[in-house]
Amino acid sequence: MKKLRFRLAISRAQLLQYYQGRTGLLSVTTEQGLRLQVALHHFRSFVSHNGLHGRYEIELSSDNKLQRITRLS
C-alpha cells in the first residue's frame, strides 16, 4: 500500500463551484512530487464552513485504488 501526503487550501467559494457541478476532480501534488486527481466527494467529511484546509494522507492499493484519506492536521 502506498501512502502519499499533501496539503489543501480550498476556499468556501471554490468549493461552491464544485457543488454547483463545475468541478469534479481535485488535482494535488503530493509531498513526494507525484500529481494525483481525486474526486472531491472523497473529502466531504473534511469540509468546514471555511472550505477545505489541512494536511492529508491518502492510502492507495497496489493497483492505485483509493483506500482511505486521513486528515493529519
Backbone bond lengths (Angstrom), bond angles and torsions (degrees), N, CA, C in turn:
res aa  C-N    CA-C-N  psi(-1)  N-CA   C-N-CA  omega(-1)  CA-C   N-CA-C  phi
1 M - - - 1.444 - - 1.523 109.64 -
2 K 1.317 116.42 136.83 1.460 122.28 177.89 1.521 109.36 -96.39
3 K 1.329 116.22 140.23 1.458 122.01 173.46 1.518 107.58 -121.07
4 L 1.328 116.00 123.94 1.459 122.27 -178.21 1.518 108.73 -125.39
5 R 1.311 116.73 141.34 1.476 121.33 -178.22 1.523 110.78 -117.25
6 F 1.340 114.39 147.63 1.466 120.53 179.91 1.524 109.23 -158.65
7 R 1.320 115.26 163.88 1.468 122.50 177.88 1.520 109.39 -111.40
8 L 1.334 114.64 148.03 1.462 121.12 176.23 1.515 109.88 -127.95
9 A 1.307 116.12 142.09 1.465 123.08 172.85 1.526 106.65 -145.16
10 I 1.323 115.02 86.46 1.464 121.35 -177.14 1.527 107.88 -117.16
11 S 1.299 116.02 122.01 1.464 120.91 -177.19 1.526 111.96 -71.70
12 R 1.297 114.81 165.65 1.460 121.23 177.06 1.531 110.85 -59.39
13 A 1.338 116.42 -41.82 1.472 121.02 -179.72 1.531 111.11 -62.88
14 Q 1.319 117.08 -40.71 1.457 120.52 178.40 1.526 110.87 -65.32
15 L 1.331 117.11 -39.39 1.461 120.61 177.95 1.521 111.85 -65.96
16 L 1.321 117.00 -34.15 1.460 120.49 178.34 1.524 110.68 -61.55
17 Q 1.317 117.55 -34.51 1.462 120.59 176.30 1.522 110.42 -61.16
18 Y 1.323 116.62 -39.09 1.463 120.18 177.30 1.527 109.81 -62.84
19 Y 1.311 116.75 -48.94 1.461 120.05 -176.46 1.530 112.06 -67.03
20 Q 1.311 116.77 -19.45 1.460 120.44 175.90 1.529 110.90 -89.10
21 G 1.319 116.65 3.41 1.459 120.98 174.63 1.506 116.07 87.49
22 R 1.320 117.98 13.82 1.468 119.91 -178.31 1.523 113.18 -87.77
23 T 1.309 116.89 -21.86 1.453 121.56 -177.49 1.518 108.71 -136.20
24 G 1.315 117.68 137.50 1.453 120.30 179.22 1.516 113.59 -121.09
25 L 1.330 115.96 -25.19 1.454 120.05 -176.56 1.516 111.16 -120.07
26 L 1.301 114.80 144.06 1.449 121.86 175.67 1.518 106.98 -105.62
27 S 1.311 117.76 126.90 1.459 122.45 178.32 1.526 107.59 -103.74
28 V 1.329 116.48 123.17 1.465 120.99 -179.00 1.516 109.24 -127.65
29 T 1.319 115.42 152.93 1.455 121.66 170.91 1.513 106.96 -108.46
30 T 1.309 116.80 123.27 1.450 121.56 -176.88 1.526 110.67 -76.55
31 E 1.325 115.51 166.01 1.459 120.49 176.04 1.522 111.27 -63.54
32 Q 1.326 116.96 -20.19 1.464 122.14 178.05 1.527 112.09 -85.64
33 G 1.342 116.56 -2.22 1.461 121.03 177.66 1.522 115.00 90.23
34 L 1.324 117.99 6.82 1.460 121.35 178.77 1.520 109.80 -90.26
35 R 1.303 115.82 148.43 1.465 120.75 177.00 1.526 109.00 -103.99
36 L 1.332 115.56 128.06 1.465 121.68 -179.48 1.511 110.20 -121.73
37 Q 1.314 116.02 149.72 1.450 121.79 169.00 1.526 107.18 -117.83
38 V 1.330 114.82 124.23 1.458 121.01 -176.95 1.522 108.10 -129.60
39 A 1.314 116.47 135.70 1.466 120.16 176.98 1.522 109.44 -63.11
40 L 1.316 116.02 132.32 1.463 120.76 -177.12 1.523 113.11 -61.63
41 H 1.305 118.96 -25.39 1.465 119.12 -178.11 1.530 111.80 -62.97
42 H 1.323 118.59 -20.17 1.461 121.53 176.95 1.530 112.08 -68.38
43 F 1.327 117.03 -18.02 1.460 121.67 -177.87 1.527 112.85 -99.62
44 R 1.301 117.94 3.16 1.466 122.55 -173.82 1.532 112.75 -51.60
45 S 1.319 118.15 -40.91 1.465 120.82 -177.14 1.525 112.97 -71.36
46 F 1.328 117.85 -12.39 1.462 121.84 -179.11 1.529 113.35 -99.58
47 V 1.312 117.69 -3.93 1.465 121.61 -176.65 1.531 109.97 -74.78
48 S 1.333 115.60 132.75 1.467 121.30 175.62 1.534 108.64 -115.44
49 H 1.301 115.64 -179.69 1.469 120.85 178.50 1.533 111.55 -59.17
50 N 1.329 116.77 -28.94 1.468 121.73 -178.24 1.520 113.83 -89.10
51 G 1.307 117.19 -5.46 1.463 120.54 -179.76 1.514 111.22 122.41
52 L 1.317 115.47 -141.44 1.460 122.29 -176.82 1.517 107.84 -129.64
53 H 1.320 115.42 108.37 1.460 120.92 -174.65 1.522 109.74 -135.94
54 G 1.322 116.76 148.99 1.455 120.95 174.12 1.509 113.24 135.61
55 R 1.315 113.29 -176.27 1.465 122.17 177.55 1.525 106.56 -109.54
56 Y 1.315 116.07 134.20 1.464 122.04 -173.22 1.520 110.99 -129.11
57 E 1.323 114.03 156.53 1.463 120.79 173.13 1.522 107.36 -124.82
58 I 1.314 115.15 131.67 1.457 120.44 178.41 1.526 107.33 -113.55
59 E 1.311 115.91 136.36 1.461 121.42 176.45 1.520 108.32 -108.29
60 L 1.329 114.75 129.28 1.461 121.91 179.85 1.522 109.27 -118.32
61 S 1.320 116.16 143.15 1.466 121.20 175.83 1.524 109.38 -72.39
62 S 1.305 116.30 175.89 1.466 120.68 -179.53 1.526 112.52 -62.91
63 D 1.344 116.94 -22.68 1.468 120.25 175.83 1.530 111.88 -101.32
64 N 1.338 115.99 23.37 1.475 125.00 174.74 1.523 114.60 62.93
65 K 1.308 117.52 30.67 1.471 121.86 173.64 1.523 108.70 -92.12
66 L 1.322 116.04 137.74 1.453 121.01 -179.66 1.530 110.55 -63.33
67 Q 1.313 115.92 129.03 1.458 121.48 177.86 1.526 111.30 -107.14
68 R 1.351 115.82 -42.60 1.463 119.45 -176.52 1.523 109.98 -163.24
69 I 1.329 115.15 148.43 1.462 121.97 170.97 1.524 106.96 -122.75
70 T 1.320 115.88 131.89 1.458 122.44 -178.68 1.520 108.46 -125.48
71 R 1.327 116.92 136.47 1.466 120.44 174.04 1.522 107.48 -86.94
72 L 1.332 116.56 125.60 1.460 122.11 -178.72 1.519 111.83 -92.96
73 S 1.315 117.52 -36.01 1.469 121.12 178.26 1.514 110.35 -159.15
